Amino acid sequence: MSAAIEVRNLRFRYGEGTEALRGVSFSIAVGESVGLIGPNGAGKSTLLLHLNGLLPESLRGEGSVFVDGIPVTVDTMHEVRRKVGLLFQDANDQLFCPTVFEDVAFGPQQLGLSEAEVRARVARALAQAGIPGFEARAPHHLSVGEKRRVCLAGVLACEPSILVLDEPTGSLDPRGRRELKELLRQIPITKLIATHDLELVVELCSRVIVLDEGTVVAQGPTVVLLSDEELMVRHSLERPHILRHLHPH
Amino acid sequence: MRHDFLDRYSRLASPIHGLPAALKLVSALALVLTVVLLPPSRPVYLAAVAVVLLAVAGLSRIPWPALAWRVVVLEPFVLGVAVLALFQPGGWRLFLVLIAKSTLCLLTMVLLSNTTPFSDLLHVAKAWRMPPLLVTTLSLMYRYLFVLVDEAQRMGRARASRTFVPQRRWAWHAMATVVSQLFIRSSERAERIYAAMCARGWR
């Protein structure tokens, strides 16, 4: 069986010359939850965009990103986007419709589902995201936490088999963070979570990938890597406090 | 931030708000057309339309000062057109009629937009087979207007927090910077939005 996500020696340079990714390789098994950590500017967001084929210049060639064994290219990008649900860092980028219903329905409508099925999917996704009955609300009237949940619902409504999250708990209050963590825990699909919230990683991910300056500098079991104080500090991270309680040595 | 400044009252509960959006849109367009076509020699007709609009405004429970303020804000555009009438023979009368007509049209549209959520109007447009690309563009415009206003305000605050000696010359300079920054940020945001749309299957 092929891996849910496989990246082989991925390189990427933005137009103006910054080399964002310099040969990234890793693989994620079906059903696994993996944390992607690293300092600002390490290339995390750039890497995530590749998992949806969103950087046109990277689609040329035979591809170095594979989703369920399918190489991400111009021909396969729509199929790949259906499999991989991507939650963006800034909720305002993702919420582009005048009502919550339309926003969550956007993906299912693109899939060509019937109106009844779209409605059912929206209701289900909103319930899954913990905001049932939000259909008629306007995105610009929502709080940051609610916006994030609507974004999540919009992704879940497409029923992806892999969930890729860019900083899902960023700018949420502690309760919002806790609740989102619970929601994510209950979603039983393959997950890749890019974040600075190391406690989230400890609680949700069995494995982590540490990215710095466009390369994978370490990967392995969460507890082992995050307990390695020297490694963490070297890459502008830290050993999360929660580990001191769970594994005090 | 009052980022609902555009249609703050569009979600009130009133007999007018409860009417179907399509009916309101048709009535508003018909009313505007009527006002435009009314003969300028009979100001009484215009007065009758004004009475109807004021009755609707009363029923809609939108606060009067808010309604008046909205019309006043839009009035300069009307004045700009009406002033041209002054250069014609018998211009004064035409000038007054033009102002009255335009104000009535404005009031109609202000009432429409404040008693009907914009998304409902878009639904009507879609149902009436307006080209989908146009509907999408309008809905994106409406959605990101608020983001843009928010962003402008945040930048304004950030600038204000470091403005120690207010000087007019620098104020203009800073304003120009903010506008150009907003432009750049908007185009970058547009790219990210497009990516987010593609991620969910947009073609």
Interface residues (C-beta under 8 A of the other chain):
Chain A: L49 N52 L54 H78 R81 R82 G85 L86 F88 D90 N92 D93 Q94 L95 F96 C97 P98 T99 E102 F106 G107 Q110 L111 A138 P139 H140 H141 G154 V155 C158
Chain B: H3 D4 P117 F118 S119 L122 S139 L140 Y142 R143 Y144 F146 V147 R189 R192 I193 A195 A196 M197 C198 A199 R200 G201 W202 R203
